[in-house]
Amino acid sequence: MSQNKAPKNHVFYRNQNWHYPKITHGKGVFLYDDRGRDYIDGCSGSAVANLGHGNQEIAEIARAQTETIAFTHLSRFTAEPIERACEKIASWAPEGLNHVYLVSGGSEAVETAIKMARQYYVERDGERTGKSKIISKWNSYHGSTLGALSLTGIPGRRRIYASMLIDFPKINQFYHYRNPYGAKTLYETSVLAARELEHAIQMEGAENIAAFLSEPVIGSAAPGVHPDKVYFEMVREICDRYDILFIADEVMAGFGRTGRRLAGDHFGLKPDIVVAAKGMSAGYTPMGAAIASDEVFETIMVKGSGKFVHGHTYASNPLSAAVSAKVIEIMERDQIIEKGQAVSAHYVKGLEAFNDYSFVGDIRGLGFMHGVEFVKNKETKEPFGKGENFAGRLTNACLEAGLVVYPGTGSVDGILGDHILLAPPINITGAEVDEMLSRMHKGFQTVEKMLKEGK
């Protein structure tokens, strides 16, 4: 899209250099703009609209709840939709994680989880405990609030706020395509990446570490990257041995996105806290959650002070709770995940053809969450230069072909490294997958032609 420097309305957009098509409505996997063009939402916004757009059943529950009671404050009241949503969400969590703290999005969920981890040790060991650091990873994104950004491992997102951030320790990802170990297999990469966690704990001192935070499948920072199952087996053993909580970030990958209820289910994940958002409400309302284990909850709320020193205004509002409960109910009732298995297999098979493009270096992912990484040279894995704006150009080409993709950069070193996230609604049909891939080919072919012509 062309540059648009001059403000034309009162919106503080995220990027004034981007031309924003005006969307008038959506239906299913399609978005429609004010020029009458349709786009397949190939990324569900940002892996959010898991059930697509314009769902009338969800709209009706939102209307009914708004007419009944839309807002109460969790410091003083509960309501039936809050309890129903928490029951539904807990039923999707790993065994032993039964306590749900509702918030309004992923960043809030991460902030909640790290405070919860800190307070767990304060309640257990006293206020003089040194356990306050959270270990996270490079090539990770955990949110934009200052605590969550402190955990985020993308230098480009951190740079201008660096002086304001907490200096949390970071280790390398299980990023096999660009692993720093020279490992030949995903299994080997996963083992070596897990060993880095133990090394970091030893360097920082276990007495100073409250938790380790990891995505099971990486979202926007290196889309679709995931480890061998051995990684999380080792992580759980290391965390137990050094008395450290394990927080799983399921904000992007959870709630059906990867073909399981939670992405961690692929790996037998056994976290102490899960953070979730996005697909929990499928974009029909702002919603997030920190889901705590019995041990964490009881230490703070039963054996300890009984008060979690944390809160947000819209946390556990009945309107969002009712919508989220309905989204999960629809997913269960209509067997969205189960019925999507054959469609996602067809989708994954179709993605293989994109390896033939000269600029595609790696395609990886699970279910309906995949990343495509772009390179200037397939053999050397050399990335495109920052000034080439490759991800932006490809995104434009796909938009012109009627497909929305989610672009990103920084997968190589935090600055260089172009990629896109592909995450269509998980109730997409086989015919819609074929149309999505056809439009994607048109976009990729446009870029291939531009490269051959030296443009």
C-alpha positions in Angstrom: 0.0 0.0 0.0 1.2 3.5 -0.7 2.5 5.8 2.0 0.0 8.0 3.8 1.8 10.7 5.8 -1.0 13.2 6.2 -3.6 12.4 8.9 -7.1 12.1 7.5 -9.0 11.5 10.8 -8.5 11.4 14.5 -7.2 7.8 14.8 -3.7 7.4 16.2 -2.7 4.5 13.9 0.1 2.1 14.6 1.8 3.0 11.3 1.1 6.3 9.6 3.1 5.0 6.6 0.5 2.4 5.8 -2.7 2.8 3.9 -5.5 1.2 5.8 -8.3 -0.3 3.7 -11.6 0.4 5.5 -13.3 -2.9 6.5 -17.1 -2.6 6.5 -18.0 -6.1 7.6 -16.9 -9.7 7.8 -18.5 -13.1 7.3 -16.8 -16.4 8.0 -13.2 -16.3 6.7 -13.9 -13.2 4.6 -13.5 -9.5 5.2 -15.1 -6.9 3.0 -13.9 -3.3 2.5 -15.7 -0.1 1.4 -14.7 -0.6 -2.2 -16.5 -3.9 -2.4 -13.3 -6.0 -2.3 -13.2 -9.2 -0.4 -10.2 -10.6 1.5 -9.6 -14.0 3.0 -8.5 -13.5 6.5 -5.5 -15.8 6.3 -4.2 -14.8 9.8 -7.4 -14.3 11.8 -6.3 -10.7 12.4 -3.4 -11.9 14.6 -4.4 -15.5 15.3 -7.5 -14.2 17.1 -10.6 -14.7 14.9 -10.6 -18.5 15.3 -14.2 -18.9 14.5 -14.2 -16.3 11.7 -16.3 -13.2 11.5 -20.0 -12.3 11.8 -21.1 -15.2 14.0 -24.8 -14.5 14.8 -24.9 -16.9 17.8 -22.1 -15.0 19.5 -23.6 -11.7 18.6 -26.9 -12.7 20.2 -25.2 -13.8 23.5 -23.3 -10.5 23.6 -26.6 -8.6 23.1 -28.4 -10.6 25.7 -25.6 -10.2 28.3 -25.3 -6.4 27.6 -29.0 -6.1 28.3 -28.7 -8.1 31.5 -25.4 -6.9 33.1 -22.3 -5.9 31.2 -20.0 -4.8 33.9 -19.3 -5.6 37.5 -16.0 -5.2 39.4 -14.3 -8.4 40.6 -13.2 -6.8 43.9 -16.9 -6.8 45.0 -19.1 -9.0 42.9 -19.2 -12.3 41.0 -21.8 -13.2 38.3 -22.9 -16.5 36.7 -21.1 -15.8 33.3 -17.8 -15.3 35.1 -18.1 -18.6 36.9 -19.3 -20.4 33.7 -16.4 -19.0 31.7 -13.8 -20.0 34.3 -15.2 -23.5 34.5 -15.0 -23.8 30.7 -11.5 -22.4 30.5 -10.2 -24.6 33.3 -11.6 -27.7 31.6 -9.3 -27.0 28.6 -6.2 -26.6 30.8 -3.8 -29.3 31.8 -4.7 -31.5 34.8 -4.2 -29.6 38.1 -4.7 -26.1 36.6 -8.1 -25.3 38.0 -8.0 -21.6 38.9 -8.7 -18.9 36.3 -7.9 -15.2 36.6 -9.7 -13.4 33.8 -8.2 -10.3 32.2 -8.6 -8.5 28.8 -5.8 -9.7 26.7 -2.4 -11.4 26.3 -0.2 -8.7 27.7 -2.4 -8.4 30.8 -2.3 -12.2 31.2 1.5 -12.2 31.1 1.7 -9.4 33.6 -0.7 -11.4 35.8 1.3 -14.6 35.6 4.6 -13.0 36.5 3.1 -11.2 39.5 1.4 -14.5 40.5 4.8 -16.3 40.4 6.4 -13.6 42.5 3.6 -13.6 45.1 3.7 -17.4 45.2 7.2 -17.3 46.6 6.5 -14.4 48.9 3.6 -16.2 50.4 5.5 -19.4 50.7 8.9 -18.1 51.8 8.3 -14.6 53.1 8.9 -11.1 51.7 12.7 -11.5 51.9 12.8 -14.2 49.2 15.1 -13.4 46.3 12.9 -15.2 43.8 11.9 -12.4 41.4 13.6 -12.9 38.1 11.8 -14.5 35.1 13.8 -16.3 32.4 12.4 -15.9 28.9 13.9 -16.3 25.4 15.2 -14.5 22.4 12.9 -14.7 19.3 9.8 -14.4 21.6 7.0 -12.0 21.9 5.0 -11.8 25.2 3.3 -8.4 25.1 3.7 -4.7 24.9 3.2 -3.6 28.5 6.5 -2.9 30.2 6.6 -6.2 32.2 5.7 -8.3 29.2 8.0 -6.3 27.0 10.8 -7.0 29.4 10.2 -10.7 28.7 10.0 -10.2 25.0 13.1 -11.2 23.0 12.8 -9.0 20.0 15.4 -6.2 20.1 13.6 -4.1 17.5 10.5 -3.9 19.7 12.5 -3.2 22.9 15.1 -0.7 21.7 13.5 2.7 22.4 12.1 1.5 25.7 15.2 -0.4 26.8 16.0 2.0 29.7 12.6 1.4 31.1 12.6 -2.4 31.0 13.5 -5.0 33.7 16.7 -6.8 32.9 15.3 -10.3 32.9 17.7 -13.1 31.7 17.1 -14.6 28.2 18.2 -17.9 26.5 18.0 -19.1 22.9 14.9 -20.6 21.4 14.4 -24.1 20.1 14.7 -22.5 16.6 16.1 -25.3 14.5 16.2 -23.5 11.2 18.6 -20.9 12.7 19.9 -22.8 15.7 23.2 -21.5 17.1 24.5 -25.0 18.0 25.1 -26.3 14.5 22.6 -29.1 15.4 21.5 -31.3 12.5 18.2 -32.5 14.0 15.2 -30.9 15.7 15.8 -33.3 18.6 19.3 -32.2 19.1 18.4 -28.5 18.9 15.7 -29.1 21.5 18.0 -30.9 23.9 20.7 -28.2 23.6 18.1 -25.4 24.0 16.8 -27.0 27.2 20.3 -27.3 28.6 20.6 -23.6 28.1 17.9 -23.1 30.7 19.8 -25.0 33.3 22.9 -23.0 32.5 21.1 -19.7 32.9 19.6 -20.8 36.2 23.1 -21.7 37.5 24.5 -18.4 36.3 21.7 -16.3 37.9 21.3 -18.5 41.0 18.1 -20.6 41.4 17.4 -18.6 44.6 16.8 -15.5 42.4 14.6 -17.2 39.8 10.8 -17.3 40.2 9.8 -18.7 36.8 10.7 -19.7 33.3 8.3 -18.5 30.4 8.0 -20.2 27.1 5.6 -20.5 24.1 5.0 -24.1 23.1 4.8 -22.9 19.5 6.3 -19.5 18.7 3.9 -16.9 17.5 4.8 -13.6 15.8 8.5 -13.6 16.7 9.4 -16.7 14.6 6.0 -18.0 13.5 5.4 -21.8 13.7 8.7 -22.8 15.3 8.3 -25.6 17.8 10.5 -28.1 19.5 10.7 -31.9 19.8 8.7 -33.2 22.8 12.0 -33.8 24.7 12.4 -30.1 25.2 9.5 -29.7 27.6 10.2 -33.0 29.3 13.6 -31.6 30.2 12.2 -28.1 31.1 9.8 -29.6 33.5 12.5 -31.7 35.2 14.9 -28.7 35.4 12.2 -26.4 36.9 11.3 -29.0 39.5 14.9 -29.6 40.4 15.7 -25.9 40.9 12.3 -25.0 42.5 11.2 -22.7 39.6 7.7 -22.3 38.2 7.1 -23.0 34.5 4.7 -20.5 32.7 3.4 -21.6 29.3 2.4 -18.7 27.0 -0.5 -20.0 25.0 -1.8 -16.6 24.0 -1.4 -17.1 20.3 -1.2 -20.9 19.9 -3.9 -22.0 22.4 -7.6 -22.7 22.1 -7.6 -24.9 19.0 -5.1 -22.9 16.9 -2.6 -25.8 16.5 -5.1 -28.7 16.2 -5.3 -29.4 20.0 -7.1 -27.6 22.8 -3.8 -26.1 23.9 -0.6 -26.2 21.9 1.2 -27.7 24.9 -1.0 -30.8 24.5 1.3 -31.8 21.5 4.2 -32.0 23.9 2.6 -33.3 27.2 3.2 -29.9 28.8 2.9 -29.7 32.5 3.1 -26.0 33.4 2.4 -24.3 36.7 0.6 -21.3 35.1 -0.8 -21.0 31.6 -1.4 -17.6 30.0 -4.0 -17.5 27.3 -6.1 -15.0 25.2 -6.9 -14.4 21.5 -8.8 -17.7 20.6 -10.4 -17.8 24.0 -13.0 -15.3 22.7 -12.2 -15.6 19.0 -12.0 -11.8 18.7 -15.6 -11.2 19.7 -14.5 -9.5 22.9 -11.2 -8.6 24.6 -10.3 -11.6 26.8 -7.3 -13.2 28.4 -6.5 -15.3 31.4 -3.8 -16.6 33.7 -4.7 -20.2 34.7 -3.0 -21.3 37.9 -2.2 -24.7 39.4 -3.8 -25.9 42.6 -0.4 -25.4 44.3 0.0 -21.8 43.2 -3.6 -20.9 44.1 -3.7 -22.6 47.5 -0.3 -21.1 48.5 -1.6 -17.6 47.9 -5.3 -17.8 48.5 -5.7 -20.6 51.1 -2.5 -21.0 53.1 -1.3 -17.5 52.6 -2.8 -14.0 52.7 -5.9 -14.9 50.6 -5.4 -11.7 48.5 -3.8 -11.5 45.1 -2.2 -8.0 45.0 -3.1 -7.3 41.4 -6.1 -6.2 39.3 -7.4 -4.6 36.1 -10.7 -2.6 35.7 -12.2 -4.9 33.1 -10.9 -8.2 34.6 -13.8 -10.7 34.7 -16.4 -8.4 33.3 -19.6 -10.5 32.7 -20.0 -9.4 29.1 -16.6 -10.7 28.0 -17.0 -13.8 30.2 -20.3 -14.7 28.6 -18.9 -14.3 25.1 -15.8 -16.4 25.9 -18.0 -19.1 27.4 -20.1 -19.2 24.3 -17.1 -19.4 22.0 -15.7 -22.4 23.9 -19.2 -24.0 23.9 -19.5 -23.6 20.1 -16.0 -25.2 19.7 -17.0 -28.1 21.8 -20.5 -28.6 20.5 -19.6 -28.3 16.8 -16.3 -30.3 17.3 -14.4 -27.5 15.6 -11.0 -29.0 16.4 -11.9 -32.5 15.6 -13.5 -31.7 12.3 -10.6 -29.4 11.4 -8.1 -32.2 11.4 -8.7 -33.3 7.8 -8.9 -29.7 6.6 -5.6 -28.8 8.3 -3.9 -31.8 6.8 -5.0 -30.7 3.4 -3.9 -27.1 4.2 -0.4 -28.3 5.3 -0.1 -30.4 2.2 -0.9 -27.4 0.1 1.7 -25.3 1.8 4.5 -27.6 0.6 4.3 -26.2 -2.9 5.5 -22.8 -1.6 8.9 -24.2 -1.0 9.5 -23.9 -4.7 9.6 -20.1 -4.6 13.2 -18.8 -4.7 12.7 -16.6 -1.6 11.1 -19.2 0.8 13.6 -20.5 3.3 11.5 -22.4 5.8 7.8 -23.4 6.3 7.0 -24.7 9.8 4.1 -25.0 12.2 1.2 -27.2 13.5 -2.5 -27.2 12.7 -3.6 -23.8 11.4 -0.6 -22.0 12.8 2.3 -21.8 10.3 5.2 -19.5 9.5 6.9 -18.8 6.2 10.5 -17.4 6.6 12.0 -15.5 3.6 15.6 -15.5 2.5 17.6 -13.9 -0.2 19.7 -17.1 -0.6 18.3 -20.5 0.2 21.7 -22.1 0.5 23.2 -19.6 2.9 19.9 -18.5 4.6 21.0 -14.9 4.0 18.1 -12.6 4.9 16.8 -9.7 3.0 18.2 -6.3 4.0 16.2 -4.1 6.3 15.7 -1.4 3.6 14.2 -3.9 1.2 11.0 -4.2 3.3 10.4 -7.7 1.9 7.7 -8.7 4.3 5.8 -5.5 3.6 6.1 -5.9 -0.1 4.9 -9.5 0.0 2.0 -8.5 2.3 1.0 -5.8 -0.2 1.1 -8.4 -3.1 -1.1 -10.8 -1.1 -3.6 -8.0 -0.2 -3.8 -7.2 -3.9 -4.6 -10.9 -4.5 -7.3 -10.7 -1.8 -5.5 -12.4 1.1 -4.5 -11.0 4.5 -1.3 -12.4 6.0 0.5 -11.3 9.2 4.0 -9.9 8.4 7.0 -9.7 10.7 10.7 -9.1 10.9 13.6 -9.8 13.2 13.7 -13.6 13.2 17.4 -13.6 12.5 18.8 -11.1 14.9 15.9 -9.0 16.1 16.2 -6.7 13.2 16.8 -8.7 10.0 14.7 -11.7 9.0 11.4 -11.4 7.2 8.5 -13.8 7.7 4.7 -14.1 7.7 2.3 -15.9 10.0 -0.5 -17.9 8.4 -3.4 -18.6 10.8 -6.8 -18.7 9.1 -9.9 -19.3 11.2 -9.9 -22.9 12.4 -13.3 -23.6 11.0 -12.2 -22.8 7.5 -13.5 -25.3 4.9 -11.5 -27.3 2.4 -12.8 -25.2 -0.5 -11.8 -22.0 1.4 -8.3 -23.4 2.0 -8.0 -24.0 -1.8 -9.0 -20.4 -2.5 -6.7 -19.1 0.2 -3.7 -21.0 -1.2 -4.6 -19.9 -4.8 -4.6 -16.2 -3.7 -1.4 -16.8 -1.8 0.2 -18.2 -4.9 -0.8 -15.1 -6.9 0.8 -12.8 -4.3 4.0 -14.9 -4.2 4.1 -15.0 -8.0 3.9 -11.2 -8.1 6.9 -11.0 -5.8 8.8 -13.7 -7.6 8.4 -11.7 -10.9 9.5 -8.4 -9.1 12.7 -10.1 -7.9 13.5 -11.5 -11.3 13.0 -8.0 -12.8 15.3 -6.5 -10.1 12.5 -4.4 -8.6 
